[in-house]
């Protein structure tokens, strides 16, 4: 048998070189999934700092801008479609900038921020409405001038910073403007100007003969009519639907004020009841402590008495033994 020597030259097998095309200029850079799989991330736990919160809000704003640009350019296939992929992009952005949080932590924190923002926004709108009102009654103070315990009593978030609130307002206003521009709806003005009433018709010319009688009848009109016209002319000039609307608005305001008063009274009663329950529990705990202290004192006194009795018995026994030995 003869075997041929197998020799492979350096150019026998050409090596195919695969090159990845360079990324587009406008495409956002994100870490590759292979690198994410190779490195195990140690996520940070605990409370969020203000810097981490602002970084999360910035990541959400950039994610919204990125998806808007991609949708406008017709690149729907290049953008992540699922919420998990979007939050993974947010996690990668936060991780790249020093915020070591997971996508679940970012999602939960974002939900909490939106809930706190809506509470503060509604409270501030009520404060603005109360401060712009004519009546200088007992209007609530602004959220930013409240102390921590006052915010807690009003069921408001206790640690929402003004920078975080402004950043959230910017992100949500951007979303609202994009939604309005996408739907093509024009904002409806809140107050439409009422049409001007037509000018009054000129009075018909009076006949020549009864002119004296007409002047006399005009002069004999009681003076009270002018007073009533001066006081109630505005209400009479208003059309009946406007008066009905005004009355309905007044009745709804009265009902709302009564409902608020009832709610406040119920909250005050519940607070007093809770305070009484806490006081009763504290008194019960003090009584139990006193009883336990008394039992311990009695036990110690009994133990001391037993030790004294035992010592006296031992002394008596020793004395008896000594007298017996002396005899």
C-alpha positions in Angstrom: 0.0 0.0 0.0 1.2 3.5 -0.8 0.0 6.5 1.0 0.3 10.0 -0.5 1.7 12.6 1.8 -0.9 15.1 2.6 0.4 18.6 2.8 -1.8 21.7 3.0 -0.1 24.9 1.9 -0.7 28.2 3.5 -2.9 29.3 0.5 -4.8 26.0 0.2 -7.8 27.0 2.3 -8.7 30.7 1.9 -9.9 32.4 5.0 -13.2 34.3 4.6 -13.2 37.4 6.6 -16.6 38.5 7.8 -17.0 42.1 8.6 -19.9 43.8 10.5 -21.2 46.8 8.7 -20.6 50.1 10.6 -23.6 51.4 12.5 -25.6 54.2 11.1 -24.7 57.7 12.2 -28.1 58.5 13.8 -28.7 55.1 15.3 -28.4 55.0 19.2 -25.6 52.9 20.6 -26.7 50.2 23.0 -24.6 47.4 24.5 -24.7 44.1 22.6 -26.6 41.2 24.2 -23.5 39.0 24.1 -21.6 41.4 26.3 -24.6 41.7 28.6 -24.7 37.9 28.9 -21.0 37.6 29.6 -21.0 40.1 32.4 -23.1 39.5 35.5 -24.5 42.7 36.8 -24.6 43.4 40.5 -27.7 45.6 41.0 -27.9 48.2 43.7 -30.7 47.9 46.2 -32.2 50.4 48.7 -33.7 53.8 48.3 -33.2 55.8 45.1 -31.1 59.0 45.3 -32.2 62.2 43.5 -29.4 61.7 40.9 -30.6 58.2 40.1 -34.2 59.4 39.8 -33.2 62.2 37.5 -31.1 59.8 35.4 -34.1 57.4 35.1 -36.4 60.3 34.0 -33.7 61.3 31.4 -33.6 57.7 30.1 -37.4 57.6 29.7 -37.3 61.0 27.8 -34.6 59.8 25.5 -36.4 56.5 24.9 -39.6 58.4 24.0 -37.6 60.6 21.6 -35.9 57.6 20.1 -39.2 55.8 19.4 -40.7 58.9 18.0 -37.8 59.5 15.6 -37.9 55.8 14.5 -41.7 55.9 14.0 -41.4 59.2 11.9 -38.6 57.7 9.8 -40.6 54.5 9.1 -38.2 52.2 11.0 -40.8 50.4 13.0 -38.9 47.1 12.7 -35.8 48.6 14.2 -37.4 49.8 17.5 -38.2 47.4 20.3 -41.8 46.4 20.3 -42.3 44.9 23.8 -42.2 46.8 27.0 -39.5 44.4 28.4 -37.1 45.4 25.6 -37.8 49.1 26.1 -37.1 48.8 29.9 -34.0 46.8 29.1 -32.8 49.8 27.0 -33.5 52.1 29.9 -31.6 49.8 32.2 -28.6 49.8 29.8 -28.6 53.6 29.6 -28.8 53.9 33.4 -26.1 51.3 33.9 -23.8 53.1 31.4 -24.2 56.4 33.4 -23.6 54.9 36.8 -27.1 54.0 38.0 -26.8 50.3 38.8 -30.5 49.4 38.8 -32.4 46.6 37.1 -35.2 47.0 34.6 -37.8 45.8 37.1 -36.5 48.4 39.6 -36.7 51.1 37.0 -40.2 50.1 36.0 -41.4 50.1 39.6 -39.8 53.4 40.4 -41.3 55.0 37.3 -44.8 53.9 38.3 -44.3 55.3 41.8 -43.0 58.6 40.3 -46.1 58.9 38.1 -48.4 58.2 41.0 -46.7 60.8 43.2 -46.6 63.3 40.4 -50.3 63.1 39.8 -51.1 63.5 43.5 -48.9 66.6 43.8 -50.2 68.0 40.5 -53.9 67.6 41.5 -53.1 69.2 44.9 -51.3 72.1 43.3 -54.1 72.7 40.9 -56.5 72.9 43.9 -54.1 75.3 45.6 -53.9 77.5 42.5 -57.7 77.5 42.2 -58.1 78.4 45.9 -55.4 81.2 45.8 -57.0 82.7 42.7 -60.5 82.8 44.3 -62.1 86.0 45.6 -62.9 84.7 49.0 -59.9 84.7 51.4 -61.1 81.7 53.4 -59.1 78.8 54.8 -57.2 77.9 51.6 -54.6 75.0 51.8 -50.9 75.9 51.6 -48.7 74.9 48.7 -47.2 71.4 48.6 -43.6 72.9 48.6 -44.2 74.8 51.8 -45.5 71.9 53.7 -43.5 69.9 56.3 -43.0 66.2 56.0 -45.6 65.3 58.6 -48.1 67.8 57.1 -47.7 66.1 53.7 -48.3 62.7 55.3 -51.4 64.0 57.0 -52.8 65.1 53.6 -52.0 61.7 52.1 -49.3 63.3 49.8 -45.9 62.0 48.9 -43.4 63.1 51.6 -40.1 63.2 49.6 -40.9 64.4 46.1 -38.2 66.9 45.1 -39.0 70.0 43.0 -36.3 69.0 40.4 -37.9 65.6 40.0 -41.4 67.2 39.7 -40.2 69.6 37.0 -38.5 66.8 35.0 -41.6 64.6 35.1 -43.7 67.6 34.0 -41.4 68.1 31.1 -41.6 64.4 30.0 -45.4 64.3 30.3 -45.8 67.6 28.5 -43.7 66.2 25.6 -45.8 63.1 25.4 -49.0 65.2 25.4 -47.7 67.5 22.6 -46.7 64.4 20.5 -50.1 62.9 21.1 -51.9 66.1 20.0 -49.7 66.5 16.9 -50.2 62.8 16.0 -54.0 63.0 16.3 -54.0 66.4 14.5 -56.5 67.8 17.0 -56.5 71.5 17.6 -56.9 72.7 21.2 -60.4 73.9 21.9 -60.4 77.3 23.6 -61.7 77.2 27.1 -63.7 80.5 27.0 -65.5 81.4 23.8 -66.5 85.1 23.4 -70.2 85.6 23.6 -71.8 87.3 20.6 -72.6 91.0 21.0 -76.3 91.7 21.5 -78.0 93.6 18.6 -78.5 97.3 19.1 -81.9 98.3 20.4 -84.5 99.4 17.9 -85.3 103.2 17.9 -88.6 104.0 19.5 -91.5 104.8 17.2 -92.3 108.5 16.7 -95.1 109.6 19.1 -98.2 111.3 17.6 -98.5 115.0 18.0 -101.8 115.2 19.9 -101.2 112.8 22.8 -97.6 114.0 23.5 -98.6 115.8 26.6 -100.4 112.7 28.0 -97.4 110.5 27.2 -95.0 112.9 29.0 -97.3 113.0 32.0 -97.6 109.2 32.2 -93.8 108.9 32.0 -93.4 111.3 34.8 -95.9 109.5 37.0 -93.9 106.3 37.0 -92.8 105.4 40.6 -89.2 105.8 41.5 -88.9 102.3 42.9 -89.0 100.9 39.3 -85.7 102.7 38.5 -84.2 101.2 41.6 -85.3 97.7 40.8 -84.0 98.1 37.2 -80.7 99.3 38.5 -80.3 96.5 40.9 -81.6 93.6 38.9 -80.9 94.7 35.4 -77.9 92.4 35.0 -79.8 89.3 36.1 -82.8 90.2 33.9 -80.5 90.9 30.9 -79.0 87.5 31.1 -80.8 84.8 29.1 -82.7 82.1 31.0 -80.2 79.3 30.1 -77.4 81.3 31.5 -79.3 81.9 34.8 -80.1 78.1 35.0 -76.5 77.3 34.3 -75.4 79.7 37.0 -77.9 78.3 39.5 -76.8 74.7 38.7 -73.1 75.7 39.1 -73.9 77.3 42.5 -75.8 74.2 43.7 -73.0 71.9 42.5 -70.5 74.0 44.4 -72.6 73.9 47.5 -73.0 70.1 47.2 -69.2 69.7 46.7 -68.5 71.9 49.7 -70.9 69.9 51.8 -69.4 66.6 50.7 -65.9 67.9 51.5 -67.0 69.0 54.9 -68.6 65.6 55.6 -65.4 63.9 54.4 -63.2 66.1 56.6 -65.4 65.5 59.6 -65.3 61.7 59.0 -61.5 61.8 58.7 -61.3 63.8 61.9 -63.5 61.3 63.8 -61.5 58.4 62.5 -58.3 60.2 63.6 -59.7 60.8 67.1 -60.9 57.2 67.3 -57.4 56.0 66.3 -55.8 58.2 68.9 -58.1 56.8 71.6 -57.3 53.3 70.5 -53.6 54.0 70.7 -54.0 55.6 74.2 -55.9 52.5 75.4 -53.3 50.2 74.0 -50.6 52.3 75.7 -52.4 52.2 79.0 -52.9 48.4 78.8 -49.2 48.0 78.0 -48.3 50.1 81.1 -50.6 48.0 83.3 -49.1 44.8 82.0 -45.6 46.2 82.7 -46.6 47.2 86.2 -48.1 43.7 86.9 -44.9 42.1 85.5 -42.7 44.3 87.7 -44.9 43.5 90.8 -44.7 39.8 90.1 -40.9 39.9 89.7 -40.6 41.9 93.0 -42.7 39.4 94.8 -40.7 36.5 93.4 -37.4 38.2 94.5 -38.8 38.9 97.9 -39.9 35.2 98.3 -36.5 34.0 97.2 -34.8 36.3 99.7 -37.0 35.1 102.5 -36.3 31.5 101.5 -32.5 32.1 101.5 -32.8 33.8 104.9 -34.7 30.9 106.4 -32.2 28.4 105.0 -29.3 30.5 106.4 -31.0 30.6 109.9 -31.6 26.8 109.8 -27.9 26.3 108.9 -26.8 28.5 111.8 -29.1 26.7 114.2 -27.7 23.3 113.1 -24.1 24.5 113.4 -24.8 25.9 116.9 -26.4 22.6 118.0 -23.4 20.6 116.7 -21.0 22.8 118.7 -23.0 22.5 121.9 -23.1 18.7 121.5 -19.3 18.6 121.0 -18.7 20.8 124.0 -20.5 18.4 126.3 
